[in-house]
Amino acid sequence: MLPRARQPVFDDDDVARAEAALRALGASFQDWIADEVAKVHAAREDAQRAGWSHEGLTALYEAAHDAKGLGATYDYPFVTRLAASLCRLIETPEGKAAACAAPALIHAHVDAMRAAVRDRVRTDEPPAARALIEALEARVRALGVAPR
């Protein structure tokens, strides 16, 4: 028995419709990532009001983790990288303690995410963006609190 010729699963019209749908959704990505970063900002404000409590930092971690997962999906890999660095900072009890002692590093991460979305800095290709994320990641690494 001869094998049947494989037929494409999708024809050209299907692909064109899918691409058009993605382009239509792409217009919403800016709003959606802005909403995610606003949640991170609100969680940071709540954590600060709570004196950087374990619960407050855990809520901040959860918001940052969501932003980390959605940043690249919404065409903002720079936000993903910033959120990942913040997550590494506050993921462990040691990291939470270090962040409580020096909350400026938390503020720097969250403010960088807000600025990235506001100014539509999607990647770390701009030299200032690259320098910023590399400096933040280096600070987190230097604390030695990130999980291995």
Secondary structure, 3 states (H helix, E strand, C coil): CCCCCCCCCCCHHHHHHHHHHHHHHHHHHHHHHHHHHHHHHHHHHHHHHCCCCHHHHHHHHHHHHHHHHHHCCCCCHHHHHHHHHHHHHHCCHHHHHHHHHCCHHHHHHHHHHHHHHHCCCCCCCCHHHHHHHHHHHHHHHHHCCCCC
